[in-house]
Each structure stands twice: as C-alpha cells, then as structure tokens.
Amino acid sequence: MFEEIQDIALVFKPWISHLVTLLTVFLILRKYGGSHLQPWFLSKVYTPMLAIHHNSIRDLQRKHFEMIKNHKSADPELRKKGILRILEIGPGPGYNFAFYPPKSQLSVVEVNPFFEKQFFKKQADHPHINMDRFIVGFAEDMKGVESDSFDVVVSSCVLCSVRNAEKSLKEVHRVLAPGGKYFYWEHIRDFEYGWVGFIQDVFTYTFHDLVFGCCLNRTSDQVIAANKCGFSKIEQQRIKTPLKKGFHSLYILVAPVVIGIATK
Ligand SMILES: C[S@@+](CC[C@H](N)C(=O)[O-])C[C@H]1O[C@@H](n2cnc3c(N)ncnc32)[C@H](O)[C@@H]1O
C-alpha cells in the first residue's frame, strides 16, 4: 500500500505547481469564459487520458462487451437480418466501436458536442457499424429517443459523469425494448476499506468533479443494485483493473469498477 502511495506522490511532486497554476487558470476561464470552455477542454484532455486507460483494460472490456453479440433483436424483422439496435450513452471519442458486432445499428447520446468530430473519425475505421444518430443531449433526459426502441444500451465510465445516475438508469430502462440488455462498465468508489476511497473522496470534492466533470467516488454499483427502475435481472460484479508502474499508477483511482448486464 505504501509503495503505491509513494508511486503516486513521486508522479505528482514535479507537477504540483503546474497543476495549481492550471487549476487557477481553468477556474478563472470557467467563470468568465462562457459555457463552452469546459466541454472543449474535456474533449481535448479526455481523449489521450482515456486512450491510456482503455489500452490497459482493453482485454477485460472486450471479454465483457463481446457478450453483446449473443443478444438478438426484439424486432422480428431485424432479428432475421441479424441487426442489433444499440444505443451508447456518453461515448466520448468513441473507444467502444470495436466491441460491437457486425451489422450493429448504433445511436449515441452524448452531452459534449466537441466529441462529435473525433467520434465520426473513429467510426470511419469501423465500417461494420451502421451509424444511425449522434444525439447531443443528456442521458438523464433522452427525450428524442423513443421508448422500447433499442435492443442494447451501453455505457462505459459514464455514470461517474452524469449529474443524476438514477434518472439516467430510468431512461436506459425506458428506451430498452422488452428483454433488452444494458451492458455497463463503470468505475466506482473503492469497495475495499482503505486509502483509495478516501483519496477518491478528497479529489472529487476538491477539483475532480469541478475540472473533469467526474465523481471518482460514485457508488454506481449500489445505485444499479437498488434497481429503482425495475430491471427484471441484474448480474454484476466488482473488480479491480490491473495497473502498471509510474504515471499509470494514478489510474488506481479508477481501478475499482463494476461491470454488469441488466435485463429489462
Ligand atoms: C469519462 S468519459 C467516458 C467516455 C467513453 N464512454 C469511454 O469509455 O471512453 C464520460 C463521457 O460521458 C459524457 N457525459 C457526461 N455527462 C453526460 C450526460 N449527462 N449525458 C450523456 N453523456 C454524458 C461525457 O461527455 C464523456 O463523453
């Protein structure tokens, strides 16, 4: 444990003054820079940060999301053609394309319009996906999306960022067709007693939510398990993703994750 704390401290030490300066500049710009500054900033910083993270969890994620291909559409015509209607919430730059089966018909609901360009650039590398709609909107209120209209809903590292996880889950449940499945991979507050949960709390309340719009200490595992929206079945497990040494040890704060499938 102390070795890990030392690792993190060593990574942070030379950066502390830069981080404080950046945070101050960011807070000033956020106050006076209008409503576009934070989304623009996030679209720039999240892409490389997420790329590093996804590289290290790719195999585990693939194992989980690969199960999507076993699901069949609730629509008899689409089922015959092997087409699956998938809705991804909060796709960001689009790191999940590779997990979707051929003939997927994909729509997304993403709150940050600055991700759209990167998303479509990535889509070009995955011609097996038919892109339906890129909706700029909130997962908590997907008013443009018809009820019972998707076979699968997907989220990865999104419930930490939405403003209301319960409302988002209600919407996920609403848009799923009967028997439809919600596949999720969400980082959560550490579920083991220790210092990681404490640091997640401190970071969230001081700067992480403010700057990155992400609550490191969300207990999405519990919110989903409470099942206020009425899924017929929830299968989930909590795991810790593997970490490398050096800079990568910072990702210890997103290592505790809940992965699961909730069926409508
Ligand atoms: C940490 S990123 C994860 C991106 C992507 N899912 C991945 O795994 O690489 C969180 C994403 O959720 C989006 N997001 C945040 N709040 C949202 C909301 N209320 N509704 C929809 N998307 C949201 C952010 O814009 C961002 O793209």
The ligand as an SDF file (V2000), in Angstrom:
LIG
                    3D

 27 29  0  0  0  0  0  0  0  0999 V2000
  -15.0790    9.6080  -18.8350 C   0  0  0  0  0  0  0  0  0  0  0  0
  -15.8530    9.9010  -20.3480 S   0  0  0  0  0  0  0  0  0  0  0  0
  -16.0530    8.2510  -20.9820 C   0  0  0  0  0  0  0  0  0  0  0  0
  -16.1510    8.2030  -22.4690 C   0  0  0  0  0  0  0  0  0  0  0  0
  -16.3650    6.7960  -23.0720 C   0  0  0  0  0  0  0  0  0  0  0  0
  -17.5940    6.2190  -22.6240 N   0  0  0  0  0  0  0  0  0  0  0  0
  -15.2080    5.9000  -22.7810 C   0  0  0  0  0  0  0  0  0  0  0  0
  -15.3560    4.9050  -22.0600 O   0  0  0  0  0  0  0  0  0  0  0  0
  -14.1280    6.2000  -23.3080 O   0  0  0  0  0  0  0  0  0  0  0  0
  -17.5110   10.3520  -19.8710 C   0  0  0  0  0  0  0  0  0  0  0  0
  -18.3770   10.6550  -21.0590 C   0  0  0  0  0  0  0  0  0  0  0  0
  -19.7370   10.8550  -20.6300 O   0  0  0  0  0  0  0  0  0  0  0  0
  -20.2320   12.0280  -21.2430 C   0  0  0  0  0  0  0  0  0  0  0  0
  -21.3150   12.5560  -20.3790 N   0  0  0  0  0  0  0  0  0  0  0  0
  -21.1740   13.2160  -19.2200 C   0  0  0  0  0  0  0  0  0  0  0  0
  -22.3660   13.5420  -18.7040 N   0  0  0  0  0  0  0  0  0  0  0  0
  -23.3000   13.0610  -19.5730 C   0  0  0  0  0  0  0  0  0  0  0  0
  -24.7120   13.0860  -19.5950 C   0  0  0  0  0  0  0  0  0  0  0  0
  -25.4150   13.6440  -18.6210 N   0  0  0  0  0  0  0  0  0  0  0  0
  -25.3480   12.5050  -20.6410 N   0  0  0  0  0  0  0  0  0  0  0  0
  -24.6340   11.9160  -21.6460 C   0  0  0  0  0  0  0  0  0  0  0  0
  -23.2810   11.8770  -21.6820 N   0  0  0  0  0  0  0  0  0  0  0  0
  -22.6200   12.4340  -20.6570 C   0  0  0  0  0  0  0  0  0  0  0  0
  -19.0350   12.9260  -21.3310 C   0  0  0  0  0  0  0  0  0  0  0  0
  -19.2020   13.9850  -22.2290 O   0  0  0  0  0  0  0  0  0  0  0  0
  -17.9820   11.9220  -21.7670 C   0  0  0  0  0  0  0  0  0  0  0  0
  -18.0240   11.7190  -23.1430 O   0  0  0  0  0  0  0  0  0  0  0  0
  1  2  1  0
  2  3  1  0
  2 10  1  0
  3  4  1  0
  4  5  1  0
  5  6  1  0
  5  7  1  0
  7  8  2  0
  7  9  1  0
 10 11  1  0
 11 12  1  0
 11 26  1  0
 12 13  1  0
 13 14  1  0
 13 24  1  0
 14 15  1  0
 14 23  1  0
 15 16  2  0
 16 17  1  0
 17 18  1  0
 17 23  2  0
 18 19  1  0
 18 20  2  0
 20 21  1  0
 21 22  2  0
 22 23  1  0
 24 25  1  0
 24 26  1  0
 26 27  1  0
M  CHG  2   2   1   9  -1
M  END
$$$$
